[in-house]
Amino acid sequence: MPCLWLGNACTEHMVDRMDLLTQNDFDGILFAMKRLVWLMRDGDALVLPRPVPDDFLHHVAQHTGISPALIHVIAPDADLLTQDLLHSKEILGRLRELVTPDWEFCPYIHDRGAEVFARELGLVTGSRFVAEGGAELLNSKVVFRALAAGAGFAVPDGIPCRTTEDLLRTLHRLLAAHPAVILKRDRAVGGHGNTVITTDPDLEGTGAQRTIVLGDPADDEQVLKEAGLTTTHAPQGEIVLEVFHPDCTSVYVEVDCPEHGEAVVLNGGQLRTDRHPPVLAGLALPPRSVPGPAWEHFTSEALRMARFLQSLGYRGLASIDAVIDQAGNVWFNEVNARLGGSTHLHHIAKTLVGPDWTDSHVLISRFNVRAPALARLLRAMREHGLAWDSRHGHGIVIASDDTAATGNIEYVVLAHNHDEASDLEDQLTGLLVQYDS
């Protein structure tokens, strides 16, 4: 049956304050949602905020085998898919002429807005838990800590904070025993709202947008300003304050919680970060620097968590995140109950290599990479022997293209081992430097 894909990232059900989103945020949302093109099949429809460039669509079609003439991309050229826009004649009106009740519904996140939209089209969505906002509950860092701790999963020491009293008492207690803590907004995405607070000026706050170094642990003014809490409520949303583990490795697994059958692990890996700022920049599948016993423990516990999500009534894909500290301890920090940052990567690898691609290949990705126009880049990749070559089973494809608007791409390297992948990536980096100079 055809599928209706909905690129509804950063909705009012995903973030606490949509009014605080910037143009860079909007550009990042579109960048991520273009990845959904890789998941499409002939006959499918995709709703996005802005159009997909023809060069990128044809690049994807070349590898997936879809026909651009047989898919439907509805993109009104806006910053976000607001509820008003989704229910407009431009989107809902067009879909009513196309979608029938037997279509599958695949939103980026199945929040309440997506449920209302699906019902307007007469689509059956399956899980009552999800229909009532269950995915949003699981995406809340505050709710996640309570559920995970109650089910016996290891979470970093800390507490969700709603008021300045919660915050300050927890901050002082944690900094008395640890060199750093991390402040995370309850409902934010992509590391936004993550701030490391430390008394060590040499500490690197990997995974955070900002690091606050306290000359005096009793200096609360900067922290209070960053948290945005008051003595009575949280006008910008609640925050989680928990121990930050320096030099840890951030890892994830993507799981599928089906309507019928056991939950399964689809893929897993570690997060790659830039240095300035030290935030998420890509993924490595499988992980490149995680000890075997720690990885086995993490994946085993993540599968147990997936079964726990199923027991609550969650259905669909989810990404389960954790950090592994220097001692090999695994600390779970959130669940993204939606399509994740590896969903398209796993699909690309399955398409190019096969369903058992992890038996023979590794994958690395990087996004927000400066690049020339896509057609020019693809031509140069072919000329330098970097483009995906099915005969040799290695090469690079472009996972998302935004060169026309922001000058950025996301690339995916598939190779037989990490050394081969690193060599291909280094060659591409050198090529991109030539174009940028």
N, C-alpha and C positions, 0 to 999 in steps of 0.2 A: 504494500500500500504506500502511497506517497506520504511524505512527511512535511509538516509545516515547521520550519525553524524560526525561532524568534530571538533576535539579538538584543535582549532586554537587560543589558548590564547596567549597574549603578542606578537602579530604580529607587523610589522612595521607600521600598521595603528592604533594600540592601544597605543603604547608607543613612545615617542619622540626619544629615543636613545637606540635602541636594543643592540648596541655595548657596553653599560654600564651594561648589565645584567650579574650577577654573577652565579656561579654554584648553589648557594643556590636558586637563582631566578629560574633557570631551574628546579631544584628539586621541587620547589613549584608549578610550572606550571604543571608538570606531576601529582603531588599530586592532584591538583584541577581537572584536566581533567579525571582522573580515575573515578570521580563521575558520569560521563556520562554513565557508564555501568548500573547504576540503571535505566536509562531512556529507555534502549533498549528492543525491543520485538523480538520474533523469526523472522528471515529473515532479520533483520537490519544489517547494517555495521557501524563500528566505526573506524575512523582514529585517531591515537594517536602518539605522538613522540616515546614512548617506550612501550614494551609489558605490558599486565595486568597479574599479578601473578595468577596462577591457583587457589590457595586457596581462593583468593578474588573473583574471577569470580564465583566459586562454592558457596561461601557464599551469593553473590547477587542472584544467580539463585535459591537457596533454598527458598528465600523470594519472588522473583518476578515471579517464575514459568517458566522463560525462559530456553531453553535447550542450553548449551554452544556449542553443535554440530550444532546448527541451526543459530548461529550468526557469523558474520565475523569481526574479529579485525585485522586491518592492522596497524602494528607498526614497523617502520624500525630501532628502537633503536637509536634515535637521541635526541638532546637537544630541538630542536624546529622544528615545521613544516614550514620550509622556503618555499618560492615559488619554488625554484629549486627542493626541495624534493617532494613537492606536485605534481609537474608535471613530476616526474620521472617515469620510467617503474615500479619501485617497488610499487608505490602508484597508479598513474593515469592509468598505464598499467593494473594493476590488477582490478581496478574498472571498466574499460571499458568492461571487460569480465563479470561483475556482474550487474552493474547498468543500468537500462533502463529509458527512459524519464518519466515514470509514477512514479518514486520514489520521495519521499519527501526529501527535503534538509534541514538539521538542523545543521548549524554551531554554534559554541559557540558564535562567533560574526560574523554577516553578513557584513564584510567589503569588500572593493573592491577586495582584494585577493581572498576571498571566492567566490565572484561573478564570477571572471575570471575562477576559478576552476570549478564552477558549469556549466558554459557555455561550457567548454571542454567536459563535460559529457552529454551535451544536456538537462540539467535540467532547468525547468522553475521556477524562483524564486519569481515572483509575483510583489513586490513593486518596482516601478521605483525609488522612493526616496531612498530606501535602496540600490538598485543597483548602484546608483550614489554616494554612500558614505554617505548616510544620517545617518546611525547608528554611524559612526565615528564622524560626526558633533555633535550629541547629547552627545557622550561620552566626548567631549572636555569640560573641566570645564570653559574655556573662553567663548565658544559659549553658553554653558548652562546658564551662568549668564545673558547674553544679552537676550536670549529667555525668561527665567523665569521672569526677571524684566519687560520686555516688555509686558508679558501676565498677569502681576499683582500678581505674587507670591512673597512672602517675602524671600529675600536673605540677608545674613549678609552684613553689611556695608563693603565696600572695593572696589577693582578694579582689573581687569586683568593688568598685567605689562609686557611690552616688553623690556623696557630699564631701566637702573639704575635711570634715572630721575623719571620715573613712580613710581618705587619702593620706593625711599627715600622720596619723597614728601608724598606718601600715608602712609608709615610707620610712619613718624613723626606725621601726622595728627591723625592717629588711636591711637597711643600710648599716645597721649596727652589726650585722652578721655576714653581709655579702658586699663585694666591691661595686656591684651595679644592680639596678632594677630596670625594667622596661615598662613604660606607660603605653597602653594600647587602647585606642577608641573601640568601643563595643562593636559598632557596625561601620566598618570602613574596609576598603579593598586595596590590594597591591602595596601594602606597607604604609599607606597613608595614615597618619595619626600615631605612628609608632615613634616613641622618643625614649632613648636610653638615658638614664640618670645615673651618674657615677661620681665617685670622689677620686678616681684615678685618671689623670689627664692623658695618659698614654693608652687608655683602653679604646679599642675600636668597636663602635656600636653597629656591627654588621646586622643588616635587616631593618635598620631604623632610618627614618628620614632626617633625624636630628639627634645630636648628643648634647646633653647639658652636663657640664662638669661643675660640681659644687665644691667651692673652696672650703666651705664650712657645711657639714652635713645638716646643720640646723637652719641653713639658708633656704627658706621655703618659697620665697617670692616667685622665682623663675618656674618652679614646678606648679605652683597654683595657677599661674598665668597659662601655662601649657595645657593643663588639665581642663580648665574652663568650668570647674564646678563651683557651686556656692554652698553655703551652710545648710541650705534647704532642698536643693534640687540640682539637676544636671541639664542646663539649657542646651548644651551641644551634644548631649548623649552621655551615658555612663562610660566609665573607663575601667580597664583591668590593670592593676599594678601587680607585677610578679617579678621574681628573681630572674635576672639576665645572666646567662651562662656564657662568659667570654670564650672565644675560640671554639665555639660549638659548630656542629654541622647541621644545617637545616635539611630535613628530608621529608618526603611525602610518599604516599601510595594513592593511586586512584582505584576505587572499588565500584562495583556494580551491585546494587541491591534490587534484584528483579522482583516482579510481582509473584512469580512462582519459582521456587528453587532456592539454592543456597547463594549467599553473597560470595563474590569472587574478587580477587585482586587482579586488575587488568594490567597495571604497570606501576613502576615506582622508580624513584631516583633522588637526586639531591639538587638543591637550589644553587645556581651560580650567581655570584654577586659582582657588581662593579666596585671599584675602590673609592671613587669620589662622585656621589655619595655611595656608601657601601650597601646598596639596595639590590633587590632582585633584578637580574639581567637575563636569565635564561635557566635551562634545566639540563641535567646530565642523566641519561637513562641507560643502564642502571647506574647507581652511585659510583663515583670514582675513588672516594677516599673514606669509606666507612668500613670498619672492621666487620668481618663476617658474622661473628656471634651477635654483635649489636644490631646488625641489619636483620638477622633472622628473628631476633626478639621483637624488633619494631614491626616487621611485617606480620608476625603471628598475632601480636596485640592489635594491630590495625584491622586484621581480619575479624578478630573478636569484637572490635568496635563496630565494624560493618554489620555484624549479626545483631549487635545491640540496636543500631539504627533501624534495621529491619523490624526488630521486635516492637519498636515505637510506631511503626507504620510507614517509615520512609521508603520510597521507591525511586530508583533512578541512580545516576552517577553521583559520586561524592569524592572529594579529595581530603585525605586525613593527613594533617601536618604535625610534625614533631621536631625536636632538636635532640641531638646526641652530644653529650658533653665529653670532655677529655677523658673521663673515667669510664666511658661507655654506657652511661645511664641514659635512658630514653625518657624524654619529657614531652607529653602531648600538649599542644597549645591551641589547636583549632580544627574545626571541620568546615569545609566549604561544600555545602549540600547543593551542588549544581554542577554544570559542566566546568571543567577546571583548565588550568594552564597546560596540562599535558594531554587533554582529550584529542586535540587535533594532531599532536605529535605522534601519539599511539596509532591514530588512524593513518597518518602519512606512512609510518613504518610498515603497518600491515599492508597497505596498498602497494608499496614499492618492493617490499621484501617477502611478505607473507605473514600469515597469522602467528607463526612461531618465530617471529623475527628476533626475539631476545636470545634465541639459541645460537645465533650466528653473528649478530650485529650489536653495535652500541649507537647511541644517538646523543648529540649535543645540540642545543639551540641557543640562540642569543637574539634579543629584540632591542628595538630602539637604536639600530645601527645605521649610521649615516651612509647613504648610497646614492649613486646617480639614478636617473630615470630607469625604470625596470627593464624596458626593452634593451637599453644600452648595457645594463648590468648583465642580463641573461646572455647577450651576445658575447661579452667579455668572458663570462664563466665558461661558455662552450669553447671559446678560442684557447683558453688556458687549461682546459681539461678538468675543470672543477664541477661542472654540472653533473647531475645524477646520471650514472652510466649503468644500465641494467645488466650489461654483459659482464662488467667487472664487479657489480654489486656494491658500488660506493659512489659518493658524490654529494652535491648540495642542491637543495630546492629552497624556494622562497615561500615561507609559511604565511606571511602577511606583507602587504605592500602599501606604503603611504608616502611614496616618494613625491607624488604630485603635490601633496598638502604640507607635509612636515619634513620630507627628505629622508624618512626612515623606513627600514625593512626589518623583518624577522627572518632569519635563515635557519635551516635545519641541515645538519651534517649527519649522514648515515655512513658508517664504516664498519670494518670487521673487528676492529679493536680500538682502544683509546689512543694509541700512538698514531694510527692512521687517521683517526678523526682529528686529532690535534694538528697534524701536518696539513690536512685539507683546510682547517680553519685558519691556520697561520698563512697559508697561501691566499685565501680570500681576504684576510685582513690586509696583507700587503697590496693586493689588487685595489682594495677600497681606498687605501692611503694614496695611491697614485691618482685616483680620480678626485680625491679631496684636496690634493695639493695644487 
